[in-house]
Structures are given as structure tokens and as C-alpha cells.
């Protein structure tokens, strides 16, 4: 069996006409539509990893870096801290910046609560390393239960100051989490991302082969003073397995 790593950088999807016209799309539909366009219009390099690029994202060009805020959400398929760092580095490379204002990690492991905590702590060690060198500012977790979040908060040297909960699975914010975030100055946010932002079946169909997903990152660039979204894009890193 042959394997080959593929990195897809969509560029600014706000400049693509097709996904923009479907405002009611959920994040998975938006990502799949975007990937179809990028794969249709761009050939990849022959290197490993093969890099497939949409239009270059020039959101930070000709603008004062202090006037914008970059927020990133990383959907991790494994607790491999090197892959998490790779995801952060690749976003910085594609936007030509050396820092991200806000990072949230979504990791959905099929593990027991104890094993899940171990996995999240592995990933968090990488977050702490990048906060210390100034690459990250605000950092947080998505879709962890109250006890897991409190455990990580108390254990961590660099405390998470964001926690995201899903609107789909949680109609009411758990009172204990609400109380804890208020007491510890943690930003409590809701989101509408599905547990699997890029399902395996759809990904295999897009690539026409068996694929193992490492991570998906979504970034957004906002103009601070006006709160305007000037850029939004995805990066997808995967292993293609050919028999």
C-alpha cells in the first residue's frame, strides 16, 4: 500500500461565489462545497505532502496587523501534539503571520472520560508551548463536559479562557459550567459545528480514494474596529492510502 500526505488550503472562501450564495449552509456543507470548487480548479504539486491551493489569502496585506483579529478552530482526529502544532503553523504560513489571537481545539476521541482527559492534556501541552512563545493569545476547548473542563483548567499552567458548547447537543448551558466560567473569567460560547465537520464517506468521495484525516482548521479574520469578517478559510491535512 502507498500513502501520500495531502494538504488543501482553500484560501479566502468569501471570494468564491458558489458557497457564498448558500447562506443557510451548515459548516459541513460549506466545507464540502468549497473543497469541490478548490479540487476542481487546482492541481496539486507532486511533493509530499501534496499541496492543493485555492486563491492566495491576502487578508493581512496592506493592513495594520493590530487592526485585525484571527480566530482559529482546529478539529483534531487524534491527540498527536505534533499534528496540532502543524495545524497552527500551517494557518500562520497561509496567512503570512506569526501569531493567532484566538484558538479553540475540538477533539472528539472515542475514549473513556479518563482517556479523553489524557488526550486533551497531551494536546494542551502544545497549546501552552505556543502561548509561551507568543504564537497564541486566547485559547480554549470545544465540546468538553463540565468536569473535564474544570479538571483541565485546574491542571493547566496556561489556563483555557474559552469554552465552546454545541447548540445541537446542549439546549441549556449546564449551571455548574456557567458558574465556573463566570468565577474564573472564561468566555462561554456556543457553536453550531457538527461533531464530525468532514465525514469520512464524503472525504473519500472527494479524493476518490481511501483517506485518513489528520485535522481540519477553520480560520476567520475580523477587522476589530468594525467587527467585519474580511476573510474565512479552511485547511485540511490528510493521508491518502492507495492499495
PyMOL commands that set and color helices and strands:
alter all, ss='L'
color gray80, all
select helices_A, chain A and resi 13-15+17-20+27-41+65-67+81-95+113-132+146-155+175-183+200-207
alter helices_A, ss='H'
color red, helices_A
select strands_A, chain A and resi 2-9+50-53+68-76+100-107+136-142+162-166+187-191+210-223+228-242
alter strands_A, ss='S'
color yellow, strands_A
deselect
rebuild
show_as cartoon
